[in-house]
Amino acid sequence: MDDRVLDVTGLRAGYGPAEVLFGVELHLARGEVAALMGRNGAGKSTTLKAIMGLLTPRGGSIRFAGQDITGHAPFRIARLGLGYVPEERRIFTDLTVAENLEVGRRTAPAGRAPWTPERLFEFFPNLAEMRHRRASAMSGGEQQMLTIARTLMGNPEAVLLDEPSEGLAPVIVEQMAEAVLRMKAEGIAVLVSEQNLDFAAAVADRALILEKGTVRWQGGIAALEADEDVRRAYLTV
Ligand SMILES: Nc1ncnc2c1ncn2[C@@H]1O[C@H](COP(=O)(O)OP(=O)(O)OP(=O)(O)O)[C@@H](O)[C@H]1O
């Protein structure tokens, strides 16, 4: 069986006249966590949006779970088992935590134990405590956690996570890292866009670095931590 859950080749995308991605190549193995790194504007969010179908690819191909999904609508891609957690939290602020989770519920693929609110509350004890609270009364970090929990209710095989640590307090960042590691323990593959090397090192096996819309470097996280030249060239400001 193919060990790749996601295969992106020669991906080009942009906004109007602006070309942003110039042939991105990346793959994600089943159950692995990979960090998509690079400075502001390198094209990380654009890559995730193009994979998810929120932006129509201008070239290249995207395969997910053995199917060509290039140019497919986001809801069809989600239905195949690809979850997406955008930078801006997408929750219903008028609904409670428990109701938000119900909105995300989708049938699990055969052979996989489905996520239920009860299982998720074990996973995210903070959310359990506030299950009847309206999402509007939650902090930004809590809302981010709820977005992840709701994505899991869709029983994804892989999740695209856009800059989960950005703008969050250190204690929430730690919880976020734990959440990613738990997803990995459940066999869910995660492609996480991230600028913070500490966060990437805490969760990922491998890093890919984007610069100006192409992957310039890829390798193990330990290799990246040890390579000051690469970090200086592509990561630090
Ligand atoms: N909606 C948009 N319309 C036009 N240009 C955009 C749009 N969104 C992003 N861009 C441009 O695309 C380029 C890549 O942006 P992208 O958000 O993918 O970068 P990023 O690596 O995710 O960085 P950041 O951390 O700032 O989100 C930038 O030059 C940005 O200005």
Ligand as a Chemical Component Dictionary entry (heavy atoms), coordinates in Angstrom:
data_LIG
# 
_chem_comp.id                   LIG 
_chem_comp.type                 NON-POLYMER 
_chem_comp.pdbx_formal_charge   0 
_chem_comp.three_letter_code    LIG 
# 
loop_
_chem_comp_atom.comp_id 
_chem_comp_atom.atom_id 
_chem_comp_atom.alt_atom_id 
_chem_comp_atom.type_symbol 
_chem_comp_atom.charge 
_chem_comp_atom.model_Cartn_x 
_chem_comp_atom.model_Cartn_y 
_chem_comp_atom.model_Cartn_z 
_chem_comp_atom.pdbx_ordinal 
LIG N1  N1  N 0 -5.979 37.175 -0.490 1  
LIG C1  C1  C 0 -4.818 37.562 -1.012 2  
LIG N2  N2  N 0 -4.757 38.415 -2.058 3  
LIG C2  C2  C 0 -3.584 38.790 -2.603 4  
LIG N3  N3  N 0 -2.373 38.390 -2.150 5  
LIG C3  C3  C 0 -2.363 37.569 -1.103 6  
LIG C4  C4  C 0 -3.572 37.103 -0.476 7  
LIG N4  N4  N 0 -3.229 36.276 0.549  8  
LIG C5  C5  C 0 -1.879 36.226 0.549  9  
LIG N5  N5  N 0 -1.362 36.986 -0.439 10 
LIG C6  C6  C 0 0.063  37.154 -0.749 11 
LIG O1  O1  O 0 0.616  35.880 -1.015 12 
LIG C7  C7  C 0 1.938  35.784 -0.500 13 
LIG C8  C8  C 0 2.038  34.546 0.376  14 
LIG O2  O2  O 0 1.160  34.692 1.499  15 
LIG P1  P1  P 0 0.892  33.527 2.522  16 
LIG O3  O3  O 0 -0.179 34.007 3.432  17 
LIG O4  O4  O 0 0.706  32.245 1.803  18 
LIG O5  O5  O 0 2.265  33.468 3.278  19 
LIG P2  P2  P 0 2.649  32.723 4.611  20 
LIG O6  O6  O 0 3.942  32.050 4.342  21 
LIG O7  O7  O 0 1.516  31.897 5.070  22 
LIG O8  O8  O 0 2.912  33.898 5.598  23 
LIG P3  P3  P 0 2.062  34.463 6.814  24 
LIG O9  O9  O 0 2.755  33.923 7.979  25 
LIG O10 O10 O 0 2.222  35.934 6.651  26 
LIG O11 O11 O 0 0.641  33.980 6.640  27 
LIG C9  C9  C 0 2.218  37.097 0.220  28 
LIG O12 O12 O 0 2.971  37.903 -0.622 29 
LIG C10 C10 C 0 0.848  37.664 0.436  30 
LIG O13 O13 O 0 0.891  39.064 0.433  31 
# 
loop_
_chem_comp_bond.comp_id 
_chem_comp_bond.atom_id_1 
_chem_comp_bond.atom_id_2 
_chem_comp_bond.value_order 
_chem_comp_bond.pdbx_ordinal 
LIG N1  C1  SING 1  
LIG C1  N2  SING 2  
LIG C1  C4  DOUB 3  
LIG N2  C2  DOUB 4  
LIG C2  N3  SING 5  
LIG N3  C3  DOUB 6  
LIG C3  C4  SING 7  
LIG C3  N5  SING 8  
LIG C4  N4  SING 9  
LIG N4  C5  DOUB 10 
LIG C5  N5  SING 11 
LIG N5  C6  SING 12 
LIG C6  O1  SING 13 
LIG C6  C10 SING 14 
LIG O1  C7  SING 15 
LIG C7  C8  SING 16 
LIG C7  C9  SING 17 
LIG C8  O2  SING 18 
LIG O2  P1  SING 19 
LIG P1  O3  DOUB 20 
LIG P1  O4  SING 21 
LIG P1  O5  SING 22 
LIG O5  P2  SING 23 
LIG P2  O6  DOUB 24 
LIG P2  O7  SING 25 
LIG P2  O8  SING 26 
LIG O8  P3  SING 27 
LIG P3  O9  DOUB 28 
LIG P3  O10 SING 29 
LIG P3  O11 SING 30 
LIG C9  O12 SING 31 
LIG C9  C10 SING 32 
LIG C10 O13 SING 33 
# 
